[in-house]
Amino acid sequence: MNQMFREQSEKRPAAKKSIGKQPTAKQIAKQIAFYNSAAFDQEFTCTDAVLGAVCSELKTSFFVWSPQAQSIVLCLCPPTKDGHPNENAEEEQIPLKKSSHGIWSYERDEMLHGMYYRYLITINDQEYLTTDPYARACSANGKFSMVVNLALTHPKDWEKDHGPTLLQPTDAILYELHLRDLSMDFSAGIKNKGRFLGLAEKGTKNTAKDSTGLDHIKELGITHIHLLPCFDFCSVDETAPSFNWGYDPANYNIPEGSYSSDPNNGAVRIREMKEMIHALHKEGLGVIMDVVYNHTAFGLDSPFNRMVPYYYYRMNPDGSFSNGSACGNETASERPMMRAFIADSVAYWAREYHIDGFRFDLMGLHDIKTMQAVRTRLDEINPQILIYGEGWVGGESLLEQSKRATKENLAIIPGVAAFNDNLRDAIKGSVFEAREKGFVSGKKYLCNQIRFGICGCTPHPQIDLKKLRSSEFWAASPAQCINYVSAHDNLTLWDKLTSSHPCGSKKQRIRMNKLAAAIYLTAQGIPFFLAGEEFLRSKPAVDGGFDENSYQSPDRVNAINWKNLTKYYAVYEYYRGLIALRKAHPAFRMNSAKEVAAHLSFLPESPETENTVGYLLFDHAGGDELKEICVLFNPNRVAVRFNIPYRTWNIYANAEFASDTPLGTLQGKSPVVEPISCLILGR
């Protein structure tokens, strides 16, 4: 999420009976010191404990971890006939029993599926009513946690469901999508607007009969859909949904209710999310889940803090929350029980929902050991599950620099990737300066930055770090590098090009857009792009201009306008051709830094090819049918003649078209590349 514009939602306050007198900074510091002690870990840490409500056909068990609690009472609320919490009924109150390691529990020889519950907890003589942070289902707006027998939420043939198989991570092509964006505009032709099931609909078309939604995504050729937060978040009223990105977590292990047909019935959102995933998997598409474990929507009032005050968060010496997220607090991933919660949570989503990958918001706020633990847990389930994230933080954090899971520390976190902001800003200009140009829009002296990104930010003998803004080759392999020029944050690619090149013609900007796509879709690493970029997606601001931080802007700003697919169909075809070309040739998808250094060679610079980038891919051992590939990028306003090896070349991409089958042939060693375009050749 944008580091400059992160806000905390106050729309859904945590349930509480009373908050009482808050402890002093000195008391909090004393408590934190105890949490950090070996004595606390020895007596209370239990990272293998099963927590939350566990329900089967024969039994229901409740487990709570709260070492400091004086008492905990389970408050059971029965459901109505339609599965909603019956708030008019008298709650059944049952005291929990305390055992070792600060675990409280209660068991009943009965399946309580559909029963709603909360906890009345007494700590330091103060009484709080709170939901369960380990819950797997809830009512609308998270007012009640819900007991769920997960076996009863499976769609038909769920036991046979699985995502796509990748030979290596660099085979992935990622498409970032917000569920409301996909379907809210009338031009989408989708019935289940703004819901999980909207993405599962097939046969949808715009008024010109071009495919929209799921059919469009499949035809485009991407491998994985990256969904913005689908866990339960706070920023919208689930009973009257509105738009929000959803980066304000409420319940980590529960799907967001505003995307379901009945948010008040806790089982419905689970079943419908699974139905969506099942539909995508049937089409050969993987599902990436955007996760936000670095902070919670609330601090003092969060269920975590009610259960174990100040344990799950990093605290300043004055008793305030550390705010490296710029959202009011940051979680303490280095604490054993928080680390275990994060690892258990992603494993739960992978096992129960068959999720194929995870994108970590502000991954730099997590410590390295936690991200290593996440990778280990997911490897036990499926080593092909992708993990990537933002390799930076959002503000000042108490976590030491050397312990942060930032892109600079990726070498010791194998199997985890980070976004390549180096290539992003080199291609289009800084995301923080709307008018700043990049390589494709005419700014000079960026060729080394482009080459650095093309190599997947891995070591290469022709890259001189002294000429770069980056101080190091931060990726140990191209599989750790996510290449992109657009995401939900900041201006869309088209809006950025319009803002930074307002005097240019529309035809020029379309060429810039296509050139940008050609660079990152052929670069070593894993490509990623915002849904709709392939037909010049724009986010027009309500008051004019463009909206670069549309986290809570209305649907008319955020929703994809599917009429533009027809209007810019040629751009869409260009993207589809580039994707097909990448998928057809392993030389674009090398999986080790050693391979890249050995089989990618940049063309020498000359006065005739100033401000251009060209390179050869050759003798690749990955079974590529092409012995040699030549890629040429010319962002200049005039045509440029390159000097390349004399061959009879097939043309796979030029200014107008891109394809995995030859567009024509070219013979010689001095091809001319048109202004603001690429030329991709192979033999």
Number of C-alpha atoms within 10 A of each C-alpha: 20 17 17 12 15 17 14 18 19 13 12 17 16 23 17 17 13 10 13 11 9 10 11 11 15 12 12 20 18 11 14 20 11 14 18 13 10 10 11 14 16 10 12 17 21 17 14 10 14 15 20 19 26 21 22 17 13 10 14 20 19 20 21 24 25 22 21 13 22 14 17 24 20 20 20 23 24 21 18 15 8 10 18 24 27 16 13 9 12 11 16 12 15 14 16 19 15 20 11 11 17 16 21 22 20 17 15 12 12 13 18 23 21 24 22 29 26 21 26 20 22 18 18 11 12 15 20 22 21 26 28 27 21 22 23 24 31 35 24 22 25 28 19 28 31 31 27 26 20 17 12 13 18 18 17 10 8 17 8 7 16 19 22 17 16 12 8 12 23 24 22 23 24 24 23 22 21 24 23 26 21 25 26 23 20 16 19 25 22 25 15 18 20 26 24 27 22 25 27 21 19 15 14 19 19 20 13 12 12 17 22 26 23 22 18 16 20 17 11 18 18 23 24 25 23 25 19 20 26 25 23 27 30 27 25 23 17 22 15 8 14 16 24 22 23 25 29 25 24 26 27 25 20 23 29 31 33 27 24 26 17 20 24 24 24 30 28 19 27 26 19 23 26 24 22 20 25 27 19 23 20 14 16 16 24 27 27 25 24 22 25 23 24 24 28 27 26 23 23 17 17 22 25 24 17 28 26 15 22 23 20 24 26 25 23 16 13 11 17 16 19 23 22 24 25 20 24 18 24 26 26 25 25 19 20 16 21 20 23 19 21 22 20 20 18 22 23 16 20 20 14 15 21 23 23 29 23 23 24 23 26 25 26 29 33 28 22 22 17 23 26 17 17 21 22 16 17 23 15 9 13 15 14 18 23 23 22 23 23 23 24 20 23 22 15 12 21 16 19 9 14 11 16 24 29 25 24 20 18 22 16 13 20 15 23 24 30 28 22 25 19 20 28 23 21 25 31 27 26 17 21 14 13 20 16 19 22 26 28 28 28 21 18 16 15 24 21 20 24 24 22 25 28 25 25 32 30 26 22 20 9 15 18 13 16 10 13 16 11 14 10 14 20 21 26 23 28 30 29 32 30 30 31 27 28 21 19 21 18 23 26 26 26 21 22 29 27 23 18 19 20 12 8 12 11 13 9 17 21 19 22 27 27 27 25 26 24 26 27 25 25 23 28 30 34 29 28 24 26 21 24 23 23 25 26 23 22 23 23 17 17 12 7 7 12 21 21 21 19 22 21 15 17 14 19 16 19 27 25 29 24 26 21 18 24 17 13 15 16 15 23 21 19 23 24 21 22 26 24 18 21 21 21 17 19 19 29 25 26 28 23 18 20 15 16 25 15 14 16 24 18 17 19 12 15 11 6 11 19 14 21 24 24 23 19 20 20 18 16 22 12 13 11 15 13 18 14 18 23 24 21 26 27 27 28 22 13 11 15 23 15 21 18 17 12 10 13 14 21 20 23 24 27 22 18 14 20 27 22 18 14 15 14 11 13 14 11 12 15 14 15 14 22 19 18 27 26 28 24 25 24 23 15
